[in-house]
Amino acid sequence: MVRRALTSVGTGDGDGGGGGEERDATRLWHVTLSVSGKPAPLSEVRRGLEQLAYDHPFLLTSRYADDHAEIRYWEEARDLHDAAAVALRLWGEHRSSAQLPPWEIVGLEVIDRATYHQRVAEGYGPPPAHPVGVHPY
């Protein structure tokens, strides 16, 4: 069996798994994180998402209801694995500091910048974002 190192994980010898400058290059990824759970007061959901936007300044927009929310933002990362890992930690790591509802992540989409713009240009991209900020559904 042949083993290959993951490109985003170093082998311990100073090599990041890639070659040359490519391994240090970062790209922009459009992230859509969906969470849901038991209903919570709308005012608390909104306040928590506003605090999350303050704590995570790359937050583009959030939509929310009393039992679910969608968070969209741009993440800078070397590859999809790194961008997804950050996204999957976002809700849990900020749950306490932003006093977010104890909801679970139920969906995640991470696409590169070119794919995002291609989808928008072809008319089947993500729903149009509200102005930057936190908005009800």
N, C-alpha and C positions, 0 to 999 in steps of 0.2 A: 504494500500500500504506500502510495506517495502522499506525503503531507505537505500542505502549502500553508504559509503564514497568511493570515488575514492582512489585507493592505492597510487597515487602520490600526493594527496592533503591532507594536514593535517586537523584535525578536530578542531584545535585551543586549544586542551588540552595537547599539547606536543606529541600526538600520530600521526605519519605520515601516519596512515591508515593501516599500516602493523604491524607485531609483531616482537619484538626483533631486532636482528642484520640484519635481512633480509631487513627491510625498508631502511637501510642506504647503502646496497650493491649497487654498480654500475656495469654496464655491458658495453661492447663495442657493438655499433650498426653501421652497414655500411649504410651510407646515400647516396642516389643519388637524387640530386635536379636538375630539368630541368626548364629552364626559356626561354621565347621567347618574341618577340615584333618587333617593327619597326626596319628595318635595321639601323645599326650604323657602322661607320668606323672600320674596323678590328683592326687597331692599337689602337684605344680607348678601344675596347672590351678587347683586350689582356692586355693592361696596367691596366684596372680596375680589371681584374681577377688576375693579378699578385699582385696588391695591396691587394685584398681580401685574397689571399694566405698568404701574409705577416701579415695581421690583424688577420687572423684565422689560426694559425699555424698547426692545424690538417688537413688542406686541403691536400688531397692525389693527386688529379689530376683534371684538368678542360679541357674540349674540347669546342671549340667555332666556330661559324660562324658569319656572320654579323647580323643574326636575331635570333639566339638561342645559348644556351650554356648548358652544363651538368657539374655539379660539384659533385665530389665523394670524400667522406672523412669518417673518423671514428669519432664517437661521444661517449663520455662516459656519461651515464645517468642511472638513476635508472630503468626506464622502457621505453617502446616504446612511450608512451604518451609524456614523457619529451624530448626524442630524437627528436620526430617529431615536438614538439613545438619550440625547438631551431632551427631546420632546416627551419621551416616556417618563422621564424623571420630573418634568416641569410641575405637574399638578401636585404630586406627592411632596416634593421639596418645598413648595410654597403653601401647602395646605394650612400649616400652622401659622406662619408669619402673615399670610394674607387672610387668615380665617375663612378659608374656602369651605364649601360644604364637603362632607365625607363621601363624595361621589367617586365612581371608578371610571377609568378610561375605557370607552367603548368603541373608539375609532381613531385611526391615525392615517393620514396621507402625507407623504413627503415626496415632493417632485422637484426636479431641478428648475432653474430659472428659465431655460429655453423651453422646456415642456410647458411650464406655466404660461408663458407668453404665446406659445403656439396654440394652446387650448383657448385662450382668450381671443386671439385673432380669428380662430375658426368658429367662435361663437358657442363653444361647449365647455368653457372653463368654469371655475367655481362661480357661485352666484355673486353678483356685483357686491362689493364690500360697501358697507355704510361708510360714512366718513370715519376716519380713524377714531377709535374709542370703544366704549362699551354700550351696547344697544339691546333692547328687548327684541324678541322675535316678532 
